[in-house]
Amino acid sequence: MLPDDIAKLSLTSFDRYGPLTREVKSQFKLHGIESVPPSPTVPNLHLISESNGERTLSLYQNSRAAEYELTYTVSYRIVVPEKGSQTYSTKVNRTFLDNPLTALAKSVERDMIKDEMREQAARQIMRQLARLTAVFNKMEEEELEAMMDDNTASNTSVTTEAVQDTQAANALFTNDNSPSNKAE
């Protein structure tokens, strides 16, 4: 499922012992990725930042928030030696109903939802790693096309002359008044 380039992967993070880092390491184990120390020859997944946000979706009659949308965002960079780096952002949204009568249970539920969102973000990071080969292949194709476009632009006059020569030759040999046709 994952590209061969990332069978061994180093993980660096803004919070080395944080829950997101632990969750990504857990996903490494599930996907058979060997976590190795960072080095210039080993691909690296760098967790840049994470953030939590919320916005009110609905209100009770007394103007207290009844429903929230929780948002969890992770920014990360993938660096593959000799191929380049890409920066991505993953966002997970969930709704949360807030009942003021069960405040303690709701705070535990909110923490559980945040843990689930963190786990889902780690799975999304792994899915992005799986698409990594296609991303870098596309980048290589675009570089090759750009190089070919540069070569084509510099050889435009030569190509035009060759086309004109071919057209002139075709006109010469398809003309009925040519010496080869009169000899027959």
C-alpha positions as CSV (number, residue, x, y, z in Angstrom):
1,M,0.0,0.0,0.0
2,L,2.8,2.4,0.8
3,P,5.6,3.4,-1.6
4,D,8.9,1.5,-1.4
5,D,10.7,4.8,-0.7
6,I,9.1,5.1,2.7
7,A,9.6,1.6,4.1
8,K,11.9,3.3,6.6
9,L,10.8,6.8,7.7
10,S,12.0,9.2,10.3
11,L,9.5,11.2,12.3
12,T,10.2,14.6,13.7
13,S,7.6,16.8,15.5
14,F,7.0,20.1,17.2
15,D,6.0,18.0,20.3
16,R,8.2,14.9,20.5
17,Y,6.1,13.2,23.2
18,G,2.7,14.5,22.4
19,P,-0.4,12.5,21.7
20,L,-0.3,13.2,17.9
21,T,3.3,12.0,17.6
22,R,2.4,8.8,19.6
23,E,-0.6,8.3,17.3
24,V,1.4,8.7,14.1
25,K,4.0,6.2,15.5
26,S,1.2,3.8,16.2
27,Q,0.1,4.2,12.5
28,F,3.7,3.5,11.4
29,K,3.5,0.1,13.2
30,L,0.1,-0.7,11.7
31,H,1.4,0.0,8.2
32,G,4.8,-1.8,8.6
33,I,6.9,1.4,8.5
34,E,10.1,1.2,10.4
35,S,10.7,4.4,12.4
36,V,14.4,5.4,12.1
37,P,16.4,8.4,13.4
38,P,16.5,11.4,11.1
39,S,19.3,11.4,8.5
40,P,19.9,13.1,5.1
41,T,19.3,9.9,3.2
42,V,16.1,8.8,4.9
43,P,12.6,10.2,4.1
44,N,11.2,12.3,6.9
45,L,7.7,13.1,8.1
46,H,7.8,16.4,10.1
47,L,4.7,17.3,12.1
48,I,4.7,21.1,12.0
49,S,1.7,22.0,14.1
50,E,-1.7,21.0,15.4
51,S,-4.6,23.2,16.4
52,N,-8.1,22.8,17.8
53,G,-11.0,25.2,17.0
54,E,-14.7,25.3,17.6
55,R,-17.6,27.3,16.4
56,T,-21.2,27.5,17.5
57,L,-23.7,25.8,15.3
58,S,-26.9,26.3,17.3
59,L,-28.2,28.0,20.5
60,Y,-30.7,27.2,23.2
61,Q,-33.5,29.6,23.9
62,N,-31.5,31.2,26.7
63,S,-28.7,32.0,24.1
64,R,-26.3,29.3,25.4
65,A,-24.5,27.2,22.8
66,A,-26.2,23.9,22.2
67,E,-24.1,22.5,19.4
68,Y,-20.5,23.1,18.4
69,E,-18.4,22.1,15.4
70,L,-15.0,21.0,16.6
71,T,-12.1,21.4,14.2
72,Y,-8.7,19.7,14.5
73,T,-6.0,20.7,12.0
74,V,-2.5,19.2,11.5
75,S,0.2,20.7,9.3
76,Y,3.0,18.4,8.2
77,R,5.9,18.1,5.7
78,I,7.1,15.1,3.9
79,V,10.7,15.2,2.7
80,V,12.0,12.5,0.4
81,P,15.7,12.8,-0.4
82,E,16.5,13.5,-4.1
83,K,12.8,13.9,-4.9
84,G,11.7,16.9,-2.9
85,S,9.4,17.9,-0.2
86,Q,5.7,18.6,0.1
87,T,3.7,20.4,2.9
88,Y,0.2,19.3,3.6
89,S,-2.6,20.2,6.0
90,T,-5.2,17.8,7.3
91,K,-8.5,19.0,8.8
92,V,-11.0,16.9,10.7
93,N,-14.5,18.3,11.7
94,R,-17.0,16.8,14.2
95,T,-20.1,18.1,15.8
96,F,-20.6,18.1,19.6
97,L,-23.9,18.6,21.5
98,D,-23.5,20.5,24.7
99,N,-26.0,19.7,27.5
100,P,-25.4,22.0,30.5
101,L,-27.1,19.5,32.8
102,T,-24.4,16.9,32.2
103,A,-21.3,19.1,32.2
104,L,-18.9,16.4,33.6
105,A,-20.0,13.8,31.1
106,K,-19.8,16.3,28.3
107,S,-16.2,17.3,29.1
108,V,-15.2,13.6,29.0
109,E,-17.1,13.1,25.7
110,R,-15.3,16.2,24.3
111,D,-11.9,14.8,25.2
112,M,-12.9,11.4,23.6
113,I,-14.0,13.2,20.4
114,K,-10.7,15.1,20.2
115,D,-8.8,11.8,20.6
116,E,-10.8,10.3,17.8
117,M,-10.2,13.3,15.6
118,R,-6.4,13.0,16.3
119,E,-6.5,9.3,15.3
120,Q,-8.5,10.2,12.2
121,A,-5.9,12.9,11.3
122,A,-3.1,10.3,11.7
123,R,-4.9,7.9,9.4
124,Q,-5.3,10.7,6.8
125,I,-1.5,11.4,7.0
126,M,-0.9,7.7,6.3
127,R,-3.2,7.9,3.3
128,Q,-1.3,10.9,2.0
129,L,1.9,8.9,2.4
130,A,0.4,6.2,0.2
131,R,-0.3,8.8,-2.5
132,L,3.3,10.1,-2.2
133,T,4.7,8.2,-5.2
134,A,2.1,9.6,-7.5
135,V,2.8,13.1,-6.2
136,F,6.5,12.9,-6.8
137,N,6.1,11.1,-10.2
138,K,3.8,14.0,-11.3
139,M,6.4,16.5,-10.1
140,E,9.1,14.6,-12.2
141,E,6.8,14.6,-15.2
142,E,6.2,18.3,-14.9
143,E,10.0,18.9,-14.7
144,L,10.6,16.8,-17.8
145,E,7.8,18.6,-19.7
146,A,9.3,21.9,-18.7
147,M,12.7,20.8,-19.9
148,M,11.2,19.5,-23.2
149,D,9.3,22.8,-23.6
150,D,12.6,24.7,-23.1
151,N,14.3,22.4,-25.7
152,T,11.4,22.7,-28.1
153,A,11.4,26.5,-27.8
154,S,15.1,26.7,-28.6
155,N,14.7,24.4,-31.6
156,T,11.6,25.9,-33.0
157,S,13.3,27.3,-36.2
158,V,15.0,24.0,-36.9
159,T,11.7,22.1,-36.6
160,T,10.0,24.6,-38.9
161,E,12.7,24.3,-41.5
162,A,12.4,20.5,-41.4
163,V,8.6,20.7,-41.9
164,Q,9.1,23.2,-44.8
165,D,11.7,20.9,-46.4
166,T,9.3,17.9,-46.1
167,Q,6.5,19.9,-47.6
168,A,8.7,21.0,-50.5
169,A,9.9,17.5,-51.1
170,N,6.3,16.2,-51.1
171,A,5.3,19.0,-53.6
172,L,8.2,18.1,-55.9
173,F,7.5,14.4,-56.0
174,T,3.7,14.7,-56.3
175,N,4.0,17.1,-59.2
176,D,3.0,15.3,-62.5
177,N,5.5,17.4,-64.5
178,S,8.4,15.8,-62.6
179,P,11.2,14.2,-64.8
180,S,10.6,10.8,-63.2
181,N,6.9,10.8,-64.3
182,K,7.8,11.7,-67.9
183,A,10.3,8.9,-68.2
184,E,7.6,6.3,-67.6
